[in-house]
Amino acid sequence: METPEDIPLEELGRRVSAARAATEARGETFYQGASRVHLAAFPPRERWDDWVELSSRAWPAREERHYMLVPTTCFNCESACGLLAYVDRQTGQVRKFEGNPEHPGSRGRNCAKGPATINQVTDPDRILYPMKRSGPRGSGRWERVSWDEALDALAARIRAAITQNRRNEIMVHLGRPGEDGYTERVLASWGVDGHNSHTNVCSSGGRTGFQFWMGIDRPSPDHAHAKVIYLISAHLESGHYFNPHAQRITQARANGAKVIVLDTRLSNTATHADYWLSPQPGSEAAINLAVANHLIQTRGYDRDFVRRWWNWAEYLTQCHPDVPVTFEAFEEILAGLYADFTFGFAAAESGIDASVLAEVASVVAGAGSRFACHSWRSAAAGNLGGWQVSRTLFLISALLGAVATEGGTFPNAWNKFVPRPIHVPPHPGVWQELSWPLEYPLAQNEMSFLLPHFLKDGRGKLDTYFIRVYNPVWTNPDGLSWMEVLCDEDKVGCFVALTPTWSESAWFADYVLPMGHGSERHDTHSYEQYDGQWVGFRQPVLRAARTRLGEPVTDTRQVNPGEVWEENEFWTELSWRIDPDGSLGIRQYHESRAHPGSKLTVDEYYGWMFANSVPGLPERAAAEGLSPLEWMRRYGAFEITRGQGAQHEQEVPAAELADLHVSPAGRVYTSAAPAPSANIVPAGAPAPDEAGRRAAGVMVDGVVRRGFPTPSGRLEFWSSTLAAWGWPEHALPGYIRSHVHPSRLAADQVVLLSTFRLPTQIHTRSANAKWLDELAHTNPVWIHPADAARFGIGRTGDLVRVETEIGHFVAKAWITEGIRPGVIACSHHMGRWRLDAAPSSASSPRGAGGMMATVGLDRGDDGWRMERRAPAGPYSSADPDSQRIWWNDTGVHQNLTFSVHPDPISGMHCWHQAVRVGPAAPGDRHGDIAVDTGRAHEVYQQWLLMTRPAGQVSPDGTRRPHWLMRPLKPAAEAFVIPAAGPGT
Ligand code: SF4
């Protein structure tokens, strides 16, 4: 038989070209090469049932391995790339993961973290059975319990809280959701406003700026077709949706696009940029405004787009009542608004030469409507007022008319599709003040990182607190305040960790319940990665493989290791036990429709969704003789549309405009019902008019168009919401000087950047992947040579002490010109630890074997001290590789030494720190931490003073503008501030 090795390369190339032409002529996708006939990049899908590879270990013998290839979705970041599990047909186990070429977002590509899923599955330290605490919290003593015991105990607590009207004492706190709405649906069915997220320590600063412009909180840049790509992040290596975006940015660069990167640190992304700007942290909005001012002063903006789509008329009416409401009058005012944001001003703020800024601005001006931009964490997550970074960035897009254009930036809701589920419970009728306090009426997401301080202030308590893929003690700032409240049973009655792996937080839990990795659970996803919409399916691959072989599987635990479960089945089971007879009205949302009175299964849940809520999928599946669920189990992702285009320009059909009413500002209202849609992607929901008619569009040059889901229906250059809710001075895109602005630093202080990711790690969950740990396991402090000389730090590797406002940490120096002088940087991924409370044993876990140091933690008069007792190193386990760990430096847990910095508008934690840095003191050791949590509480109180609470500024007696997005939005009546004050 002919093999690839037998064929001359030239002949191979000829055959590939011929095969490509033949395949494309049939209208099918061509995989470059095909195994056995010629070189293959991906196994052709028609051979996924029995894919044959030669065993590398058996070489030179030609030993065949037969695989069933089963798709799932990576869970190692939010990009949700497709994976293909190679299920060995002989052993029935997964041997490896590679990319799924059928996935429209990732297109067969993955970063290092995707294939490393196999490490997580085979991790010798993973949690395999439900555990219950058997000593005091934090003692590290555990006993194995049955799922029944854990479920009954939790169900009894939750049922009591619900029936005793203590619904706000139930909270589920998500780190990485990894799904689109399942948990919110469960909480809604319980009637509790108990959803909490990590978003205010992550992306809410970035979201807020986009939300006030578009009514939608995420950008969706069409990188692949852009002429200029402007990134305020390390997007190519670790940003949001970075693998799907990185491949499209690379595509654009190959076609001549220019890439501009703003990043104080020389990231891998910056090394690939045409223009790398290393600004003083917090000055990014000033740079954006200088670019915008250049477009305005040179009339380099798209006048017709601005005239048609900005809410300039509303702005003039409200803010310049003496000026005629004409576009020309607005242009005159606009020219003056940003005139002070010269290149000279931006240069003074940022430290970047005015000539460089001018050159960048002219490159941007040349992009026209092919200007793609992105900002997510980075500067928007680092600075007081950081949300203005994304608001000023989108100002550039809005000036260029590069909104929902080819090569421009879309609102994400148009490039995302969330199918409607089988049951939709009503909005809860309660308001959780521990997550949505009155001080932060405009917060983009839950004020999650203030929870310990609210509990310490006696604002409430929690009866049952779940965390899921979330490690608050380690991830959040001020983790020792978290530890203090998690150890206090009066504040947190029962603490439950839903997790695949041990963590610093799970250590304090009452129940640790093992949940599956990305190849061991069900979820659906859809993310904005190009101008199209797709739905991806994460699934337990061994369940899918056995089902394909005709073996029934009714519970994911039947195929997962140990008693590892998945949350979807867990939540259904728990909901049934909370409401066993259905009298609480909960059970109905977890019942089968096909078999009333029995539990809803994951097969029915997803089967219904794919059959009824994903346009085009039933037909596509039927063409292959499959049900929609079978099709998704076989291929893993389905593209619904491509080339959505400018949705805001769509004309609203007359049939949708009964009882038409047009406001003076051009907002169009109707009493007609909206056209039915299966897509429930979240977006802002504009308020109805006084007659209760819904906002259906906006009048533009005499035509009713769909517009944007903002109060005005247009892009909101001026935000009536910010103006009405106490912040009129920030209603326009502007520049807020950061809490780490040079004018606020003492002469011996520098700025610490602590927000950056490493490309091969992802917070807590990647630490149990040995390949990734070997690649990246430490986080030295980046220091410019000039600063090193200034502070007396001799060499790379020397210990430095970094002093924050509540304590200090000791780390190793990395002296590098990859950071601007006056700024230091340290990645947040490292410094994992386990307490030296008990020896490792079956009931006292190791945690992440190669990444966790064993530490001592003690409290003295001046606060907490943590010191390293034993570094990570080789150890015995079921995996021989754990004996081969050659590193012992696993970095430092700097986040413990940061106090909370809640932005008074967005609610974002402002991560940047003003610090002092110098050589380590005598006796200091690598990894040492000192923290005064009393001082941390004082800093929290200082930042609280910056707020303008809803009780003082709300224009209508509600807690929050109803139109703003909110996860698990409560019913309208819960928005009203009670007459007797909150908490009643
Ligand atoms: S970018 Fe990497 S970690 Fe993120 S989903 Fe894709 S493969 Fe997984």
Residues whose N, C-alpha, C, O or C-beta is under 5 A from the ligand:
A	BS01	SF4	C74 N76 C77 E78 S79 A80 C81 N110 C111 K113 G114 N243
